[in-house]
Amino acid sequence: MVKLKKYNGFLKLFVIFLTLFFTVSCSQKNYNLTKIEGKQLPISEKTNETPEIEKFIKPYRDHINRDLDSVLAYCPETLDKSTGKWQTSIGNLLADVCVQRGNIVFKARENKTIDLCLLNHGGIRAILPKGNVTSRTAFEIMPFENNLVVLAMKGQQIEDIAAYIIKEKKPQPLSGMTFTITKANTAKNILVQGKPLDINKIYYVATNDYLANGGDNMSFFAKNVQKFDLNYKLRNVLIDYFKEVDTIPVTKDIRITEE
């Protein structure tokens, strides 16, 4: 009899639980999304700032600006990409820096040395002004998220690099390589690191990932025999270089000549 009472008590509790469960479940409403409305809100310099938002982001903006505007080096004269038919002082600098800084990583990882560097004239987005140089300067010159890569290429493809430069008629940033343009618009006397080009040799060419994938019609890079991604943004290459020098040297050596 005692057992039966206990059983009846348990059964009553179970029934109460089920009743409450179904009551709550049935009382919940199901909502379905039937319509989304929106409109464009144009934002310009004339748009009024929201004080609450401005107050929230100000500490972060101030911190970033302090980092971007900290002085890293000094440039004795303005370098830009508009002065020079086949080469520019800023292009020479950028290509030289990629070889110099890239070799630190490339040697450590692969025990190999970069022979030359080719970048694109259009990738330089600002001048390097005379005076103090900051991190902001590097962001203005190279605003893109491009990484430095090294491609192993045969001597034949090095000839293609010279042919490309002649065809494009722009001062592409170039380091580690020199040549002469003939009257027939071909390249001769191609030297890599001061030595005559060896068609059968493998050369290690630094560039950025955009160009390595055929950007700016640099299709010859697709013929590489091996690719090494250094995971080193060109912007950071430049910032690291600025940090290690006091005064930026202005390189004016002749890398491409004409007959």
C-alpha positions, -999 to +999 in steps of 0.1 A: +000+000+000+029+023+008+045+016-025+012+024-043+010+057-026+045+066-036+038+056-071+006+077-072+026+107-058+052+103-085+026+100-112+009+132-100+042+151-102+049+138-137+014+148-149+019+183-134+053+186-151+039+176-185+010+200-181+033+229-174+056+220-202+029+219-228+013+250-215+045+270-218+053+255-252+019+263-266+021+299-253+053+307-272+047+324-305+067+316-336+080+346-355+090+345-392+110+372-410+088+385-438+103+417-449+136+437-447+136+474-453+166+497-456+179+529-473+212+543-483+227+570-460+253+590-479+283+599-459+306+628-467+328+654-450+296+674-444+279+646-425+274+656-389+295+636-364+277+617-337+292+629-304+288+595-287+306+577-315+333+603-317+339+601-280+342+563-283+367+561-311+388+591-302+412+572-278+418+546-305+423+572-332+448+592-310+468+560-303+470+550-340+480+586-350+508+586-324+521+554-339+517+565-375+533+599-369+563+588-349+595+598-367+616+568-380+641+584-404+650+615-424+649+619-462+674+645-476+654+652-507+619+645-522+618+612-541+590+606-566+581+584-595+577+611-622+613+620-626+631+596-649+625+578-682+636+543-673+642+546-635+633+568-606+650+574-573+620+562-553+617+531-575+654+523-571+650+527-533+620+504-530+635+477-551+668+479-532+650+477-499+631+446-510+663+429-518+680+440-486+652+432-462+639+402-481+673+386-480+672+386-442+641+364-443+650+344-474+685+334-462+672+324-428+644+302-442+659+288-474+696+295-472+694+312-506+700+348-518+678+371-538+695+380-571+672+408-583+639+426-577+612+439-600+582+458-588+556+479-608+556+516-614+519+519-607+523+503-572+540+534-559+511+556-547+529+586-531+561+605-530+587+602-503+589+638-492+620+656-479+621+657-442+610+634-414+598+600-425+571+582-405+551+550-406+523+570-422+547+577-451+550+540-457+512+535-456+508+563-482+535+550-505+523+513-503+487+512-492+480+477-505+482+445-485+508+429-509+533+404-496+569+400-507+575+368-527+606+352-543+603+333-576+630+309-589+633+317-626+654+305-655+677+329-674+653+330-703+626+346-680+651+372-669+654+382-706+616+384-706+618+409-677+640+432-698+617+429-728+587+438-706+603+469-693+612+480-728+577+473-741+559+491-712+581+522-715+578+530-678+604+533-650+596+500-632+614+497-599+644+474-606+673+462-584+702+438-590+700+439-628+712+463-655+710+463-693+712+484-724+683+491-748+694+489-784+681+511-812+660+481-822+643+481-788+659+449-776+680+443-745+717+436-745+745+435-720+722+421-693+740+418-660+726+403-628+746+413-597+773+426-621+777+393-639+765+384-675+732+367-676+734+329-677+705+314-696+709+280-679+711+294-644+683+297-618+678+332-605+658+342-574+636+372-582+618+393-555+585+408-564+550+411-548+522+385-548+500+406-571+527+407-598+537+371-592+502+361-602+504+380-635+493+415-624+502+444-647+507+419-676+538+403-660+529+369-674+565+358-674+563+353-636+540+324-642+569+305-657+587+303-624+600+269-613+594+275-576+576+302-554+585+313-519+560+335-500+579+354-473+547+365-456+563+399-453+541+429-464+559+454-486+547+481-464+563+465-434+595+459-454+596+497-459+588+505-422+615+481-410+640+497-433+631+532-421+636+521-385+671+508-391+685+538-410+690+574-398+692+592-431+678+576-463+704+573-490+694+586-524+705+561-550+711+576-585+732+549-602+722+541-638+706+507-642+691+510-677+709+528-705+701+534-742+723+532-773 
